[in-house]
């Protein structure tokens, strides 16, 4: 099994940074402000070939009263008792402080293996504080840097030396994956108290202060024969009220826990449930596609419990119709009443969330749903659903093939979802329906069709084109093999490679131009006369008549036509100077 390693030390020495380094991902919230980590946080890590089960702890405070720091110290002591090896971290730049000496004395009394590491030892600033650790009596300090990853090889060698190999060499592989259950809600709603009641121990810090939990803390638990991974999250407030950087990091961590969960338990204060923030958390859970369970905590403070529960169910169905039928559990984490009803509701909705419906049952249901409520007509043409199938589960996702899918009204889609949830007994489960249409395979820019003669014809043409391409490739391959064989034979015979010799085409010599001599008695062309160029033959209708008119007479006589006489001015036109029309006197 993996080596269980507890990372301990006083506040703000870099424990969570080293925890993220060994885990290989940013799980714990890291900030310059001391005291960010409060609860124990678990994760699987690896250093070299050494498998680790990491425990991140809160900063050690030397107090023993009823304050929050005293409760954080108790959590750290529990982690030391649980771990096989403790890694004591101190700040090499600040040196050994009196609080480090108190904590070192506590570790020596425990009698368990301890490795001391000087964090933030990169650069010259961290060299001075390394030697101060010898007075703690925990052995030679190991200079490391959790931020930059320095000193990991020395830390690996110290771990191998501190713990015998037979304690962690046996590896236990478990194929059963636990159900990931996230507990979310507003601050001070009773989330950590509920988890402590479920597992039967004070695993998480609780108290009257709001906002104690900052990280998303995972707790592995077994209920009956089912493995469950409980994730306690920080309280979610309105976005406008979240101003501090640390609270923003906690909010992001909570949203990430919802994203990776399978079932989300929304814990609400029964004295004032369903505030705006509760509705937003429920809507986020549905949009992420997670199963949802409503929990009314602090139920022991309600007097008229039956009327309050009935009013809550009615209010939930009216405000959140997209998760209609989600289970509602009323309990009290302080007294334990009603807690035994939570896990059966969680397992029921997890089973529904993983449901797979047969295609035949889906299409039978589709025909009955259409007979009960026919699809509407859009622009005078009715939308006709044809076929339906389930593509995946978690959450159940379906695809519906229909004519004019892009014109399907939203209210009819909601009718199909509600009817599907009612017919197959899937209350509170988020459902997804994607509507597609069988497009014309020959239309430009459209997808291939899904039905009818057009699809078969399209596939036949594709097969024919593929056969022709394969035939051409076979001919090319045969020719290439024959050329390679001929070239190999020519090279063996000492002849040049025929593939390199390219035939040169010789052009035939151009025939000399013969200029015909003028016949006897012929008159040479008059000087100043230009012969009109021949017109290229463009067809019987386009070909023009070759003119023989001299160039100096072109202005008087049109090419190929008769001589133009004096032009008479048109009525209303301007008279050209020097040209008087008939009947006018100068």
C-alpha positions, 0 to 999 in steps of 0.5 A: 500500500502507499506510504502515508505521509503527513506534511506538518509545520507551523503556518505559512512555511509552504506545506500546501505548496509541497503538497501540490508538488508531490500530488502533481496538481494544484489541489490545495489553495495556496496564498501568502496569507498564513492559516489558509489550510484548516482541515486535513486534506488527502491526496495520492502522490508520487515521488520517483517510484514511491507511491504516497498517500499525502495528508496536508495539515493546518499550521500548528498553533500552541493553544489548547482552549476552545478557539478555532486554532485549538481545533486546527491543532487537534486535526494536525495531531490526528494526522500525525497519529494516522500517518506512517511518516511525518515530514516536518517543514520549517522556513529556512529563510526565517530560521528555527522559531520558538514555535518550531521548537515546541512542535519538534518536542511534540513530534519526538514524544510521538515516537514515529519516524520524522523527516525535517526539511528546510523549505524555501532554501533556494538562493543565498537567503535560505542558506543561513537557516539550514544549520539551525535545525540541528538543535531540534534533535530530529536529524539532518535537515534536507534543504528543499524548495516546494515552489521550484522543486529543488531537493526532491532527490534527497527527500526521496532518499530520506523517505526510503531510509526512514521507513522500511520497504516492506511497509509500503511495497505491497500494492493493493489495486481496487477496481471499484470506483467510489461514488463522488458525492459533493456537499455544497451550499451557502456558508454556515448551512451545516455541511461539515456537521453533516459529514461528521455525522455521516462518518461518525467522527469529528473529521472536519472543523465545525463551529458557529463561525461562518466560512471555516471550510476553505478547501474542498476536502475529500473523505473516503467512506463506506456505506454498507457495501458501497464506497463513497467519496464525500467532498466538503466544499466552502460555502458559496456566497453571491458573486458581488460579495466575494471580494477577497482573493482567498474567498475567490479561490475557495469559490473556484475550488467549490465549482470544480468539485461540483464539476467532477462530482456525480451526485450533488447534495445541496444543503440549505438552512431549513429556517430560511431555505431557497434563497437566491444563492440556493437557486443559483447553485441548483441551476449550476448543478443542472447545467453541469449535468449532475444528479441533485439532492435537496437537504433541509438541515437544522430540521430540529428548529422547525415546529410545523415540520409536515407543512413546511416540507410540503410547502418546500416541495411545491416551491422547489417544483415551481422555481426549478422545473428542470429538476422536477422530482428531485429528492428532498431529505429533512435532517439535523446534523446536530442531533442525527435525526433523518440522516439515515434517509440521505444515502438511500436517496443518493443511491436512488438518484445515482442509479437513475442518473446512470440509466440506459434506455433501450432504443425500442422502448424509446421509439414506442414511447415517442409514438405514444407521446406524439399521439398524446400531443402531436407536434406543432405546425411551423409556417404551415408545415408540421414538424415530424419526429421519426426516430430516437436513441440514447447516445450516453448516460451520466446524464442520460442524453438522447438524440431525436431525428426529425424533419425541420429539426431547427424549427422545433419549438422549445415548449415541445422539447420541454414536453418531451423531456417531462414526458420522458422523465415521467414515463421512465421514472427518472425524477430529478435527473437532468436530461439532454435531448439533441434534435437532428434532421435527415439532410439531403445528401446532394444539397451543397453544405448539408450533411449526409442523409440518414434515410430513404433511397437518397442515402443508398444511392449516395453510398453506392456512388461512394463505393463506386468511386472508392473502387475506381480509386483502388483500381487506379492505385493498383495500376500505378503500383504495378507499373512502379514495381515493373520499373523498379525490376527493370532498373535493377536488371539494368544496373546488374547488367552494367547499364544506366538506370532507365528511369534517369534517362528522359527522352528528348523530343527534337523539334522539326526544323521550321519551313522557310518562308517563301515570298512570292515574286510579283508577276510581270506587268503587276503594279506595285502598291502605291506609297502611302497606301496601307494594306488592311490587315486580314481578319481572323476567322471567327465563324461565318456570322462574325467574320468581317469583309476585308476592305481594300479601301486606302487608308486616306479614304477611310474617313470618307468611305466606310470600310466595305460600304458606299461613300457617305454623302454630306450629313444633314443636321437633325432637327434640334441638334446643334449646328456644327460651325462651318457647315450650313444646312440647306436653305440657309444663307450665309 
